[in-house]
Amino acid sequence: MTDLATDAPTSPTTPSPTRPTNLKPVIDAIPDECYERPTSRGLFYFARDLVVYALVIWGLVSTNRIYLLIPLWILSGLVVSALFVVGHDAAHQSLFRHRWLNGLVGRVAMLPSFHVFEAWVLGHNRIHHGHTLKRGFDFVWQPLTPEEYSELGPIARLRHRLEWSRFGSGLYYLREVWWNKMIRFTPPRKWARAIRLDSLLVHSVGALAMAGTVLITWAVTGSLMSGLWLWIKVVVVPFLAFTQSIGWVVYVHHIAPDIHWWERREWNKFKGQVEGTTILHAPRGMDFFFHWIFEHAPHHVDMRIPMYHLKKAGQAMKMAFPDSVIEKKLRVRDYLRSVRSCKLYDYGSGRWLTYGDAAGSLRSEAAVPAT
């Protein structure tokens, strides 16, 4: 294994005469065995996560003791995330060789997180992966400039400060990714039928989950409030715990002081997919739920790589492009540093700004007399 990067890895903007602009040299460096995807292995992870999910739901149904509910709710967010990552791999067609099996497993695995499979394929596979860190295209954690922030009203500014705070990633993901891209958006004509069918599936499961928990409990206990409480504790809270979990995961993949966003004219695939994503070595045990998704750079380089080969692919990338791959340990202090320093972005200088930095920059510009 190569040495981990230091706290200040090489900046992606450092000039290099050998730095490519496309992904072919990077893909060529990844071993062929990283593309092997036996059906049995994908089914194993899917079945394992379903079993854990069922056990957690059984635990939530069985108790109202708060000292048990809190750890079960945390666990529920993690296991829904685990199923979601399985569905995410299936949406990339990287989990199985058969498209129909990817579609079936992907749809089922995304139901606990209430994600519309085909809408995810469009927004994530085509837009986020196709235009990673490109201004005006990649909607996932795209930063505002100081000028854009200054034009916001007081409510929008407050929302921005909440969503870009240390506990705000779940709120951001819930609004920007799930609500705006899964639920309320109007799909393009080419994708409309497939997305509407999957949307009908998700809405139907959501309605059945609510009706089943509320009405059955009401019929058995005679208490409507008991039914509503059961729905909240086994459906709503696990979903919200998932959004917090996955929102944080997406944030650490693409937001850090050493990650640059790009104007369209400056962007290329190498900058977006190699230098704009990270390889984060997670503490032991986290990959049980997150399925190596923190080894994120190889996933962006080639979506065909199954989740369980990302670590090996990432090490091959690091050996081939040591000055471009951002590799480090996943640490809370690095996340907190990013949250403190990465609020707004100056595309002209290619650097992140705090709200104070941005305000000072705008005052300096206003003080310069027009020529």
N, C-alpha and C positions, 0 to 999 in steps of 0.2 A: 504493500500500500504506500502511496506517496505521502509525503509530509503534508499536514493540514496547513491551510493558509493562515497567515497571521491576522491580527485584528485589522490591519490595513493592507488588504490584498491589492495587487497591481491594478491600477485603474484601467477600465476598458477603453479609455480615451488615449492611452499611451500609444504613440505611433509605432507601427511595426510593418516593415516592408513585406513580411511573409503572411500577414493576416489576410485570410480570404474574405470574400464578400458573400459567398454562398455556403451551403452546408455539405456539399459533396465530399470535400476532404475530411470533414469530421465524421460523416457516416462511414467513409472508407476505413477509418481507424477503429470502428466498433467491430468486435469479433462476431463471426457468423452465429456462434452459439447463443448470442444474446437475442436472437430472433426465434429461437425454438419455443413453441407454445403448446405443449401437450394438453389435450382436452381434460384429462384427469386432474391436472394440477389446477387449472382454472376452476373446475367444478369443486375441488376440495376447498379452496378459499371461499367460494360462494356459499357452500353448504356449512362450513365452519362458522362463518359470520351470521348466517341465518339461525343456527342453533344458539349462538351466544345472544343474538337479538331476542329470540323467543324466551330464553331464560331470564333476560333482563325485564322483558314485558311481564312475564309471570311474577317476578319479584315485585314489580310496581303494582300489579293488581292485588297482590297478597298482603300488602302492608300500607298503613297510614302513619307509621312512626317516622318522624322527621329525621331521626338519626340514621335511618335506613334509606329513606327517600332521597336524601341529598347525594350520597355516593351512588345510588342507583341512577339518578338523573345524570350525574357526570358520566357514568358508564354508558348510559343510553346514548348520549351525544357522541361518545367515541365509537360505539358499535354501529350507529347509523352512519357515521363518517366512514367506517370500514366498508360497509355495504356500498356506500356512495362511490368510494374509490374503485371497487370492483365494477360498478356500473360505468364509471368513467373510463376504465380500461376497455370495457365491452363497447362503449360508444366510439372508441378509437379503432375498433376491430382488431385489437391487439391481444385480447384474452383467449380467443378461439380462432380456429381456421375457418369456421363456418359462419357466414353472415347471419343466418337465421338464429343460431345459438347465441351469438353476441347480442342480437336484438332482444331475444327472449330474456336472457339473464340480465342484460342491462336495464330493461324496463322494470323487472321485478326488484332488482337491487336498488333502484332509485325511488321506489314507491315510499319507503319510510321517510325519505327526505322530501317527498312531494315535488320531484323534479320531472319535467316533461322531457322525455328522452330525445325526441327529434329536435326540440328547441335547444337542448344542450348541445347536440351535434352541430347545429348551425352556429350558435353563439360561441361555443368553446372551440370546437375543432377548426372551423373555418375562419372565424373572426379573431379570437384571442390567439390561437396558434399561428394563424396566417399573418398576423400583424402585431406580434408581441412588442410592446413598448413603443409603438408608433403613435404619435400624437394624432388625435382625431379618429383613430380606428380601434385601437385596443381599449375596450370599455372597462377592463378589470383593473381597478385601482389607478385609473388615469389621474394624475395630479393636476390641480389647477395652477395657473400662473398667478403671480401677485396681482396683475391687472384684472384677471377674471375673478379672483376672490374679492377684490375691492368693489366690484360691481354687484356683488350679492347683497340681498336684503338682510336684515338682522336675523330673521328666522333661518335663512339658508346658511348664514355664517355660523350660527349656533349648531346647526345640524352638521356642518363640516367639521367643527371642532370636536363634536361628540364622536363622529364616525372615524376621525383620524386620531383619536385618543387611544390610550393603552388598552381600554376595554371596549372600543368602538367597532372592532372589525366585524363582529356579528351583526351589528346594526347596519353597517355598510353592505355586507353581503346580502342581508335580508332585503334591503331596499333596492340596491343597484343591480344585483345579479338575479336573485330569486324573483322578486316582485316585478321589476321592470323587464327582465329578459325571459322569465318563465311563465308569468301569469298574465300580465296586462298588455303585452306588446302585440302589434299586428304583424303576422308573419308575411314574408314575401310570397307572391303568388305561387312560385315554383315549390315552396315548402309548405304551403298553407294546409293542404289536405293531411299530410303526414303529421304535422304539428297539432292540428285540431283533433285528430284521432287520439294521439297520445295525451293531449290535454284533457280530453273527455275521460280517458282512463284514470288520470291523476285526480280529477275532480270527483269522479265516481267513488274512487277508493277513499278519498277524504270525506265525502258525504257519508259513506257506509261506516267509516270508522267513528264518526261523530254520532250517527244515528244508533249504531250498534251499542256503543258504550253507554249512551244516555238512556235509550229506551229500554234496553235489557235490564240495566240496573234499576231503572224506575219501576219496571214491572216486578222485579224480584223484591225490592226493598220498599217500594212505595214512595221513594224520595227522589224528586227531580234533581235536587241539589247534589245528591250522592252520585247521580249519573253524570252531571256536569263535571264534578270533581274527578271522577274516573277518567273522563275524556281529557281533561286538562293534564292529569298526571301521567297518563300513558301515551298520549298523542302530542299535545301541544308543547309541554315542557321538553320532551326528548327532541322535538323538531327545533325548538329554540336553542337547546344545548348544541345541536348539530350545527346550526348557523354560526354560533360563536366559535365552535371548533374549526369548521372549514374556512370561515372568514379569516381567522388567524393564520391558518396554513397558507392560504392564497397570498396573504399579506407578506409573510416572510419569504415567499418564493420570489417576489418581484419588487419589494420596496426595501431599500437599504441605502446608506450614504454612498456606497460604491457602485450602485446600479443606476445607469443613465437611461432616461427617456429621450426620444429622438423626434425631430421634425421629419416629415415625410421625405423630403429631398435628401436627408442625411442617413436615413435608415437603410439597412440591408439585413438579410436573414442571419448573417453571422452575428451582427451586433444584437439583434433581438433575441435569438434563440440560444446563443452560446454565452455572450457577455451580459445578457439581460436576465438570466436566470441563475439559480444557485444549486450547488451540491452541499446540502446540510446534513451532517452526520448526527442523527438523532440518538438520544440516550437509549440504552437497552430496554426493550419492551414496547417502545412506541411504534415500531414497525408492525407489531401484531395488529394494531388498529389502522395504521396509515399506509401499510403495504408499500414501504420504500418510496412513497411519493415525495419525501424530502430530497431524494436524489433526483432533483427536478430537471437539471440541465439536459441530461440525455433524453428525457421524455420529450422535451421541446425540440431537440435536434431531430428525433425520429419517433413519431407517435406509434410506430409498429412494434416497439420494444415492450414486451410484457413487464408488468410492475416488478416481478421477482428477478428480473435481469438488469434492473436500472443501476444497481450498485456496481456490477461488473462493467457495464457500458460507461458509467461515469469515470471509473478509474482509467479506462482506455482513452477517454477524452482528455483527462488530466495529463496523461503521459504525452499525448500528441500535441496538446495546446496548453502547456503549463502556465503561460502568461495571460491567458484569456479566460480560463475557467475559474469561477469564484467558488472555492471550496473551503469550508470551515465547519466547526462544531455548531450545532444548534444550541444556543445559549440564551437564557432569559435576558441577561444584561445587554446582549447585542440587539435583541428585540426592543428593549426599553430605549436604547440609544437611537434606534431608527425612529421610534415614535416621537422622541424629543426633537430630533433634527429634521425629519422628513415631513413637512407639512405642505409646502408649496414648491413649485419647480420653476427655475429660470432656464428656459431652453437656450437662450443666447449664450450664457456662460456654462451651461451643462451642469448645474449644481442645485442641490436641495436647499431650501430655505426654511427657517422657522417663521412663525407669524411676525415676530419682532424684526427679523432680518428683512422680510418682505416689506413691512411698513417703512423701515429705514430706507430701503431701496427706492420706494415710490416717492418718499419725501425728497431724496437726493435728486431724482429725476425732475420733480416739480420745481426744485430750486435752480436748476440749470436754465438760464435764459435762452429763449429761442433765437436762432441765428437768422 
